[in-house]
Amino acid sequence: MADHIRIRKTAGTWVVRAGGAVLGETTNALELSEGDLSPAIYFPRSDIAMAFLDNSDHKTNCPHKGEARYFSIQTKSVLIDNAGWSYEDPVEAVERIKGHISFYGDKVTVERV
């Protein structure tokens, strides 16, 4: 794994909410810390209500993690573009995040309860 990336299982229960709806809740979240960036919480896909998420055309590429695909969320009143991302086929060093989705904290609410 790249020296500046750390992945660990988090303690407690984590939830993600958007537009007043709970999109997911898990006790199996992973925290990915990368350099000086704020840690990202990754939710197992199996703990997310995927029916709320729509695939986006947006993609990015990270040399340390691979290609990220993005998801938008349609709430009752607004479309939240590119609210979350997932590495479908991450590089081997971070393969623990495969099958997980992370969300932008300024677009949805991600918190430990």
N, C-alpha and C positions, 0 to 999 in steps of 0.2 A: 504494500500500500504506500502511496505517496507519503512522505514523512509529515506533511502538513495536514493530512486528513485522518480523522479519528472517527470510528463508528462504535457506539455502545448502546446497549439496551437501556431504556430509560425506566425509572421507577414510577409507579403510580398509574393512574388512568388518564388518558389524553382524549380530548374531544376536538372536533373541527365543526364549526357552524358557519352558515352563510344564509342571509336573508331570513333569519329566525328559525331555520331548520337545522337539526343536527345531521350532518353528513356522515359522521363516523365517530366511533368510540372504540378505544383499544387499551389493553394492558400490555401490548406487545410492540409499542413504538420504539423506533431507533432514533438516536440523535447523531447527526453527522456534523462534526466540527471541521472546518476547513480554514486554516490560517487565521486571519484576523476577522473573518466574516462571522456574523451571528450564526449560532447553531441552527440547523434545520431539523425539524421533527418529521420523520417518515412513518406513515401509517401503512400497515399491511392492507393490500387491496381487499382482502376478504373482510376487513372491518369497515370498509367505506361503502356507502350506498351509491354504487357506480351509476345508477339510473339518473342521478342528479348531475353527472359530469358528461360533457360533450367533448369529443376529440377536437383539438384545435389544429390548424395548419402550421402553427408556429413550432419551430424546433431550434435547439441550440446544440452546440458541441463543446464539451469540456475535455481537454486532453487527459485529465485525471479520472474522469468518470464515464465518458462516452457521450452518446447523443441522447438528449432529453427531448421527450415529446410532452406537449402541454395540453391542459384540459381547461375548458371554460365551464362556468356554472350558471345555469338559468334559474334565477329566483322568481318569485311571483311578480316582482316589479322591475328587475334589471338583469342584464347579462353581465356577468363578471368575467371578462376576457382573461385567458391565460392565468387563472387563479392557482393552478397547481401543475406539477410536473412529475414525470416518472422516467427512470432510465430502464427501458425495456430490455436492453442487452448491455449492462454496464461492463466496464473493463474488469478483469479478474480481481484486481486489488480491492474493489468496492462491491463485489458481487452480493454482499449481504443486503444491499438496498434493492435488488431485483424483486419485483412483485410488490413494491412499496410506492406510495405517492406522498409528496410533500406539498405544502401550500404556502403561499405568500401571506405573512401575518398582517400585511397592510391591506389585503383584499378580503380575507376571511378571518374568523376568530379561531386561533389554535391555542388551547390551554390545557394545563394539567388540573384535574378536578379532585 
